[in-house]
Amino acid sequence: MEHQLLNKIEMKPTPLPTITPIWDRFVRTFHWTLVLCVMVNYFLISDGEVIHRWTGYLASALVCMRIVWGFIGSKHARFRDFTPSPSKVVHHVRAMFSGELERHSGHNPLGALMMFALMGTVIGLGVSGWMQTLDAFWGEEWLQAIHEFLANTLIALATLHALSAIVMGRIERTKLIKAMFTGEKETY
């Protein structure tokens, strides 16, 4: 009986993952420190407090350092490794919807766009927050509204980013979240 059951079960070896070094220590430290700054500033610290301002400046400084690292950093940290063109984005989206699996060592074109959107939004928050400390813009409601809009936009983008990493990790059979901790992308 057992012999018959074993014959019916096809024994397949579990494939070993392909491990690719992808995100260096600077990129990973930047990412999680920026996540911490954003979460603390949005959910824990009241607007207008000195610590809110300095946490925002730290987030902006992190993005500026990441921009520099995008030109001088390791291979997959460099912008030239993943800067998307419109044709690359269109091709990637078409491939996703047709069920074709595209492999990207680093960011895929949509991931790259998201990264640039997140960094741009953080810089916009830093500038609009700093402007609110200047006499020329002190108490300006339109500037406060822009800052609040950018903060809400950042949280929405970050949520979409995290959900996309989970979904794309499943689609691509890659442990994307783990890679942002370890620096190594495991693909099955």
Contacts in CASP RR format, 6 or more apart in sequence:
PFRMAT RR
TARGET T0000
AUTHOR 0000-0000-0000
METHOD contacts of the structure
MODEL  1
MEHQLLNKIEMKPTPLPTITPIWDRFVRTFHWTLVLCVMVNYFLISDGEV
IHRWTGYLASALVCMRIVWGFIGSKHARFRDFTPSPSKVVHHVRAMFSGE
LERHSGHNPLGALMMFALMGTVIGLGVSGWMQTLDAFWGEEWLQAIHEFL
ANTLIALATLHALSAIVMGRIERTKLIKAMFTGEKETY
15 188 0 8 1.000
17 186 0 8 1.000
17 187 0 8 1.000
17 188 0 8 1.000
18 186 0 8 1.000
18 187 0 8 1.000
18 188 0 8 1.000
19 184 0 8 1.000
19 185 0 8 1.000
19 186 0 8 1.000
20 105 0 8 1.000
20 184 0 8 1.000
20 185 0 8 1.000
20 187 0 8 1.000
21 183 0 8 1.000
21 184 0 8 1.000
21 185 0 8 1.000
22 76 0 8 1.000
22 105 0 8 1.000
22 106 0 8 1.000
22 179 0 8 1.000
22 183 0 8 1.000
22 184 0 8 1.000
22 185 0 8 1.000
23 31 0 8 1.000
23 76 0 8 1.000
23 77 0 8 1.000
23 106 0 8 1.000
23 179 0 8 1.000
23 180 0 8 1.000
23 183 0 8 1.000
24 73 0 8 1.000
24 74 0 8 1.000
24 76 0 8 1.000
24 77 0 8 1.000
24 183 0 8 1.000
26 69 0 8 1.000
26 73 0 8 1.000
26 74 0 8 1.000
26 77 0 8 1.000
27 66 0 8 1.000
27 69 0 8 1.000
27 74 0 8 1.000
27 76 0 8 1.000
27 77 0 8 1.000
28 180 0 8 1.000
28 181 0 8 1.000
28 183 0 8 1.000
30 62 0 8 1.000
30 65 0 8 1.000
30 66 0 8 1.000
30 69 0 8 1.000
31 180 0 8 1.000
32 180 0 8 1.000
33 58 0 8 1.000
33 62 0 8 1.000
34 59 0 8 1.000
34 62 0 8 1.000
34 63 0 8 1.000
34 122 0 8 1.000
35 158 0 8 1.000
37 55 0 8 1.000
37 56 0 8 1.000
37 58 0 8 1.000
37 59 0 8 1.000
37 62 0 8 1.000
38 59 0 8 1.000
38 122 0 8 1.000
38 154 0 8 1.000
38 155 0 8 1.000
38 158 0 8 1.000
40 55 0 8 1.000
41 52 0 8 1.000
41 55 0 8 1.000
41 56 0 8 1.000
41 59 0 8 1.000
41 151 0 8 1.000
42 151 0 8 1.000
42 154 0 8 1.000
42 155 0 8 1.000
45 51 0 8 1.000
45 52 0 8 1.000
45 55 0 8 1.000
46 52 0 8 1.000
53 129 0 8 1.000
53 133 0 8 1.000
56 125 0 8 1.000
56 126 0 8 1.000
56 129 0 8 1.000
57 126 0 8 1.000
57 130 0 8 1.000
59 122 0 8 1.000
59 125 0 8 1.000
59 126 0 8 1.000
60 122 0 8 1.000
60 123 0 8 1.000
60 125 0 8 1.000
60 126 0 8 1.000
60 127 0 8 1.000
62 122 0 8 1.000
63 119 0 8 1.000
63 120 0 8 1.000
63 122 0 8 1.000
63 123 0 8 1.000
64 123 0 8 1.000
66 119 0 8 1.000
67 119 0 8 1.000
69 77 0 8 1.000
70 77 0 8 1.000
70 78 0 8 1.000
70 79 0 8 1.000
71 78 0 8 1.000
71 79 0 8 1.000
72 78 0 8 1.000
75 81 0 8 1.000
76 82 0 8 1.000
76 105 0 8 1.000
76 106 0 8 1.000
81 105 0 8 1.000
81 106 0 8 1.000
82 104 0 8 1.000
82 106 0 8 1.000
82 107 0 8 1.000
82 109 0 8 1.000
82 112 0 8 1.000
83 112 0 8 1.000
84 92 0 8 1.000
84 109 0 8 1.000
84 110 0 8 1.000
84 112 0 8 1.000
84 113 0 8 1.000
88 109 0 8 1.000
89 109 0 8 1.000
89 110 0 8 1.000
89 113 0 8 1.000
91 109 0 8 1.000
92 102 0 8 1.000
92 108 0 8 1.000
92 109 0 8 1.000
92 110 0 8 1.000
93 110 0 8 1.000
95 101 0 8 1.000
95 102 0 8 1.000
96 102 0 8 1.000
96 171 0 8 1.000
101 171 0 8 1.000
101 172 0 8 1.000
102 108 0 8 1.000
103 172 0 8 1.000
103 187 0 8 1.000
105 185 0 8 1.000
106 185 0 8 1.000
107 115 0 8 1.000
108 168 0 8 1.000
110 164 0 8 1.000
111 161 0 8 1.000
111 164 0 8 1.000
114 157 0 8 1.000
114 160 0 8 1.000
114 161 0 8 1.000
114 164 0 8 1.000
117 157 0 8 1.000
118 154 0 8 1.000
118 157 0 8 1.000
118 158 0 8 1.000
118 161 0 8 1.000
121 150 0 8 1.000
121 153 0 8 1.000
121 154 0 8 1.000
121 157 0 8 1.000
122 154 0 8 1.000
124 150 0 8 1.000
125 147 0 8 1.000
125 150 0 8 1.000
125 151 0 8 1.000
125 154 0 8 1.000
128 143 0 8 1.000
128 146 0 8 1.000
128 147 0 8 1.000
128 150 0 8 1.000
129 143 0 8 1.000
129 147 0 8 1.000
131 137 0 8 1.000
131 143 0 8 1.000
132 138 0 8 1.000
132 139 0 8 1.000
132 140 0 8 1.000
132 143 0 8 1.000
132 144 0 8 1.000
132 147 0 8 1.000
137 143 0 8 1.000
165 176 0 8 1.000
165 177 0 8 1.000
165 180 0 8 1.000
166 176 0 8 1.000
166 177 0 8 1.000
168 174 0 8 1.000
168 176 0 8 1.000
169 175 0 8 1.000
169 176 0 8 1.000
169 177 0 8 1.000
172 187 0 8 1.000
173 187 0 8 1.000
173 188 0 8 1.000
174 185 0 8 1.000
174 186 0 8 1.000
174 187 0 8 1.000
174 188 0 8 1.000
175 185 0 8 1.000
175 186 0 8 1.000
176 185 0 8 1.000
178 186 0 8 1.000
179 185 0 8 1.000
179 186 0 8 1.000
END
